[in-house]
Amino acid sequence: MVGSLGWSMDLEAIQVQPTRDQIETALARGKAAAVTRVPPDRLYAWFGAPNELEPRGFLMTKIAGLAVMSAHFASRSETPGEAGMRQILDDRLLLVSVTIFGNHPNFAVDSYMVMVQGQEVIKPIKVRFDGRADRTSVWPEAPAYQAKVVASFPYDELDLHAKTRISVFPAAGGEVFFALDFARIN
């Protein structure tokens, strides 16, 4: 299964140390999303198929994290605090969440994820997966179940301007992969 980046903004790559202007823009974007009732989860850097029954995922970048946090707070007529923003800005890991599909409730157990940039294979610091997958809208037909595989990658091991392949390997075999251009993601 192949996917590509389906959402991007006119920005320059993933930011490890966003500027004050980038932070303010992200916070304003989250607040605007709350006003227009855009769900906060739509503010992540999504990739893959838009179809609910095909693999897809998102990157939780620092800019996306600030926008999502701002949207959550704005929906309650509040403003994010400095401590919450500092926690996002100080994070040294890029979180990647991928939804995959299978035909058994435990198909995602022991799944693994890697990134490939050129000849470099970047392994995650940690990987989590759904031990019990959720039924899809077409259950009991295929694909009957969907599950998340979530991995955290150290920013300092990534080339944030590179074309990147994210590969997920379910324990039962096979590979689900996505081709992304990190230079186009914030």
Sine and cosine of phi, psi and omega as CSV:
sin_phi,cos_phi,sin_psi,cos_psi,sin_omega,cos_omega
0.00,0.00,0.72,-0.70,-0.04,-1.00
-0.86,-0.52,0.61,-0.79,0.09,-1.00
-0.65,-0.76,0.26,-0.96,0.07,-1.00
-0.65,-0.76,0.18,-0.98,-0.02,-1.00
-0.89,0.46,0.85,-0.52,-0.03,-1.00
-0.98,-0.21,-0.12,0.99,-0.05,-1.00
-0.63,-0.78,0.76,-0.65,0.09,-1.00
-0.44,-0.90,0.26,-0.97,0.02,-1.00
-0.81,-0.59,0.29,-0.96,0.07,-1.00
-0.98,0.22,0.99,0.12,-0.04,-1.00
-0.65,-0.76,0.17,-0.98,-0.03,-1.00
-0.95,-0.31,1.00,-0.01,0.14,-0.99
0.88,0.48,0.15,-0.99,0.05,-1.00
-0.92,0.38,0.73,-0.69,-0.05,-1.00
-0.98,-0.18,0.86,-0.51,0.06,-1.00
-1.00,0.10,-0.56,0.83,0.04,-1.00
-0.78,-0.63,0.98,0.18,-0.04,-1.00
-0.88,0.48,0.54,-0.84,0.07,-1.00
-0.97,0.24,0.22,-0.97,0.04,-1.00
-0.85,0.52,-0.66,0.75,0.02,-1.00
-0.89,0.46,-0.66,0.75,0.02,-1.00
-0.91,0.41,-0.61,0.79,0.04,-1.00
-0.90,0.43,-0.74,0.67,0.00,-1.00
-0.88,0.47,-0.64,0.77,0.03,-1.00
-0.90,0.44,-0.67,0.74,0.02,-1.00
-0.90,0.44,-0.69,0.73,0.02,-1.00
-0.90,0.43,-0.66,0.76,0.04,-1.00
-0.91,0.42,-0.62,0.78,0.03,-1.00
-0.89,0.46,-0.68,0.74,0.04,-1.00
-0.90,0.43,-0.68,0.74,0.02,-1.00
-0.90,0.44,-0.68,0.73,0.03,-1.00
-0.89,0.45,-0.61,0.80,0.02,-1.00
-0.90,0.44,-0.65,0.76,0.02,-1.00
-0.90,0.43,-0.66,0.75,0.00,-1.00
-0.89,0.46,-0.64,0.77,-0.02,-1.00
-1.00,-0.03,0.12,0.99,0.05,-1.00
0.88,0.48,0.56,0.83,0.14,-0.99
-0.98,0.19,0.81,-0.58,0.00,-1.00
-0.86,0.51,0.67,-0.74,-0.03,-1.00
-0.81,0.58,-0.55,0.83,-0.03,-1.00
-0.92,0.39,-0.25,0.97,0.06,-1.00
-0.98,0.21,-0.12,0.99,-0.03,-1.00
-1.00,0.02,-0.14,0.99,0.08,-1.00
-0.93,0.38,0.23,-0.97,0.10,-1.00
-1.00,0.08,1.00,-0.02,-0.09,-1.00
-0.99,0.17,0.50,-0.86,0.10,-0.99
-0.57,-0.82,0.29,-0.96,0.00,-1.00
0.99,-0.14,-0.26,-0.97,-0.09,-1.00
-0.98,0.20,0.59,-0.81,0.07,-1.00
-0.98,0.22,-0.27,0.96,0.00,-1.00
-0.93,0.37,0.75,-0.67,-0.05,-1.00
-0.91,0.42,-0.24,0.97,-0.03,-1.00
-0.95,-0.32,0.33,0.94,0.05,-1.00
-0.79,-0.61,0.47,-0.88,-0.03,-1.00
-0.83,0.56,0.61,-0.79,0.02,-1.00
-0.37,-0.93,0.17,-0.99,0.02,-1.00
-0.20,-0.98,-0.06,-1.00,0.05,-1.00
-0.52,-0.85,0.37,-0.93,0.11,-0.99
-0.97,-0.26,0.72,-0.70,0.09,-1.00
-0.99,-0.17,0.99,0.11,0.05,-1.00
-0.98,0.20,0.14,-0.99,0.03,-1.00
-0.91,0.42,-0.67,0.74,0.01,-1.00
-0.90,0.44,-0.71,0.70,0.03,-1.00
-0.89,0.45,-0.66,0.75,0.01,-1.00
-0.87,0.50,-0.66,0.75,0.04,-1.00
-0.91,0.42,-0.67,0.74,0.01,-1.00
-0.90,0.44,-0.69,0.73,0.01,-1.00
-0.90,0.44,-0.72,0.70,0.02,-1.00
-0.87,0.49,-0.69,0.72,0.02,-1.00
-0.87,0.49,-0.66,0.75,0.02,-1.00
-0.89,0.45,-0.69,0.72,0.02,-1.00
-0.87,0.49,-0.72,0.69,0.00,-1.00
-0.91,0.41,-0.70,0.71,-0.04,-1.00
-0.89,0.46,-0.52,0.85,0.02,-1.00
-0.92,0.40,-0.29,0.96,0.07,-1.00
-0.95,-0.32,0.28,0.96,-0.03,-1.00
0.85,0.53,0.62,0.79,0.03,-1.00
-0.84,-0.54,0.15,-0.99,0.02,-1.00
-0.85,-0.52,0.65,-0.76,0.02,-1.00
-0.88,0.48,0.59,-0.81,0.03,-1.00
-1.00,0.08,0.29,-0.96,0.00,-1.00
-0.88,0.48,-0.62,0.79,-0.03,-1.00
-0.90,0.44,-0.68,0.73,0.02,-1.00
-0.90,0.43,-0.68,0.73,0.03,-1.00
-0.91,0.41,-0.66,0.76,-0.01,-1.00
-0.89,0.46,-0.62,0.79,0.02,-1.00
-0.87,0.50,-0.69,0.73,0.03,-1.00
-0.92,0.39,-0.73,0.69,-0.07,-1.00
-0.93,0.38,-0.47,0.88,-0.01,-1.00
-1.00,0.04,-0.14,0.99,-0.04,-1.00
-0.89,0.46,0.73,-0.68,-0.02,-1.00
-0.99,-0.16,0.10,0.99,-0.07,-1.00
-0.84,-0.54,0.65,-0.76,0.12,-0.99
-1.00,-0.06,0.87,-0.50,0.01,-1.00
-1.00,0.01,0.72,-0.69,0.05,-1.00
-0.82,-0.57,0.82,-0.57,0.03,-1.00
-0.88,-0.47,0.79,-0.62,-0.01,-1.00
-0.80,-0.60,0.72,-0.70,0.11,-0.99
-0.99,-0.16,0.82,-0.57,0.02,-1.00
-0.85,-0.53,0.19,-0.98,-0.11,-0.99
-0.79,-0.62,0.53,-0.85,0.02,-1.00
-0.39,-0.92,-0.04,-1.00,-0.09,-1.00
-0.93,-0.37,0.15,0.99,0.04,-1.00
-0.72,-0.69,0.53,-0.85,-0.04,-1.00
-0.87,0.49,-0.43,0.90,-0.05,-1.00
-0.94,-0.35,0.38,0.92,-0.09,-1.00
-0.89,0.46,-0.42,0.91,-0.08,-1.00
-1.00,0.02,-0.13,0.99,-0.01,-1.00
-0.85,0.53,0.73,-0.69,0.00,-1.00
0.92,0.40,0.37,0.93,0.12,-0.99
-0.93,0.37,0.39,-0.92,-0.04,-1.00
-0.70,-0.72,0.38,-0.92,-0.01,-1.00
-0.68,-0.74,0.60,-0.80,0.12,-0.99
-0.66,-0.76,0.28,-0.96,0.17,-0.99
-0.89,-0.45,0.58,-0.81,0.08,-1.00
-0.83,-0.56,0.81,-0.59,0.05,-1.00
-0.78,-0.62,0.95,-0.30,-0.10,-0.99
0.90,0.44,-0.83,-0.56,0.03,-1.00
-1.00,-0.07,-0.05,1.00,-0.05,-1.00
-1.00,0.03,0.75,-0.66,0.13,-0.99
-0.97,-0.25,0.86,-0.50,-0.02,-1.00
-0.97,-0.24,0.85,-0.53,0.00,-1.00
-0.99,-0.10,0.55,-0.83,-0.01,-1.00
-0.97,0.24,0.39,-0.92,0.10,-0.99
-0.95,0.30,-0.63,0.78,0.03,-1.00
-0.51,-0.86,0.45,-0.89,0.04,-1.00
-0.72,-0.70,0.71,-0.70,0.12,-0.99
-0.84,-0.54,0.41,-0.91,0.03,-1.00
-0.50,-0.86,0.40,-0.91,0.06,-1.00
-0.95,0.32,0.83,-0.56,0.05,-1.00
-0.96,0.29,-0.47,0.88,0.06,-1.00
-0.73,-0.68,0.89,-0.46,-0.05,-1.00
-0.97,0.25,0.40,-0.91,0.08,-1.00
-1.00,0.06,0.49,-0.87,0.10,-0.99
-0.94,0.34,0.58,-0.82,0.08,-1.00
-1.00,0.04,0.10,-1.00,0.01,-1.00
-0.93,0.36,-0.24,0.97,-0.01,-1.00
-0.96,-0.28,0.11,0.99,0.03,-1.00
-0.81,0.59,0.68,-0.73,0.17,0.98
-1.00,0.00,0.10,0.99,0.05,-1.00
-0.95,0.30,0.31,-0.95,0.02,-1.00
-0.98,0.18,0.63,-0.78,-0.08,1.00
-0.98,0.17,0.83,-0.56,-0.11,-0.99
-0.98,0.19,-0.48,0.88,-0.10,-1.00
-0.73,-0.69,0.50,-0.87,0.09,-1.00
-0.77,-0.64,0.58,-0.81,-0.01,-1.00
-0.57,-0.82,0.38,-0.93,0.04,-1.00
-0.98,-0.21,0.61,-0.79,0.18,-0.98
-0.85,-0.52,0.83,-0.56,-0.09,-1.00
-0.84,-0.55,0.78,-0.63,0.00,-1.00
-0.76,-0.65,0.49,-0.87,0.03,-1.00
-0.88,-0.48,0.83,-0.56,-0.05,-1.00
-0.91,-0.42,0.69,-0.73,0.03,-1.00
-0.93,0.38,0.79,-0.61,0.04,-1.00
-0.82,0.57,-0.62,0.78,-0.10,-0.99
-0.95,0.32,-0.11,0.99,0.08,-1.00
-0.98,-0.20,-0.04,1.00,-0.08,-1.00
-0.97,-0.24,0.57,-0.82,0.21,-0.98
-1.00,-0.04,0.96,-0.29,-0.13,-0.99
-0.98,0.22,0.10,0.99,0.06,-1.00
-0.87,-0.49,0.15,0.99,-0.14,-0.99
-0.99,-0.12,0.43,-0.90,0.22,-0.98
-0.94,0.33,0.72,-0.70,-0.17,-0.98
-0.73,-0.68,0.66,-0.75,0.10,-1.00
-0.94,-0.33,0.84,-0.54,0.10,-0.99
-0.98,-0.20,0.85,-0.53,-0.02,-1.00
-0.88,-0.48,0.73,-0.68,0.08,-1.00
-0.91,-0.42,0.75,-0.66,-0.02,-1.00
-0.89,-0.46,0.98,-0.19,0.09,-1.00
-0.90,0.44,0.53,-0.85,-0.06,-1.00
-0.86,0.50,-0.51,0.86,-0.03,-1.00
-0.97,0.25,-0.10,1.00,0.01,-1.00
0.91,-0.41,0.19,-0.98,-0.02,-1.00
1.00,0.00,0.00,-1.00,-0.01,-1.00
-0.49,-0.87,0.68,-0.74,0.17,-0.99
-0.91,-0.42,0.81,-0.58,-0.03,-1.00
-0.70,-0.72,0.36,-0.93,-0.04,-1.00
-0.71,-0.71,0.69,-0.73,0.06,-1.00
-0.98,-0.21,0.87,-0.49,-0.01,-1.00
-0.82,-0.57,0.42,-0.91,0.13,-0.99
-0.93,-0.37,0.98,-0.20,-0.06,-1.00
-0.86,0.51,-0.41,0.91,0.00,-1.00
-0.91,0.41,-0.30,0.95,-0.04,-1.00
-0.97,-0.24,0.14,0.99,-0.06,-1.00
-0.92,-0.40,0.63,-0.78,0.08,-1.00
-0.93,-0.36,0.00,0.00,0.00,0.00
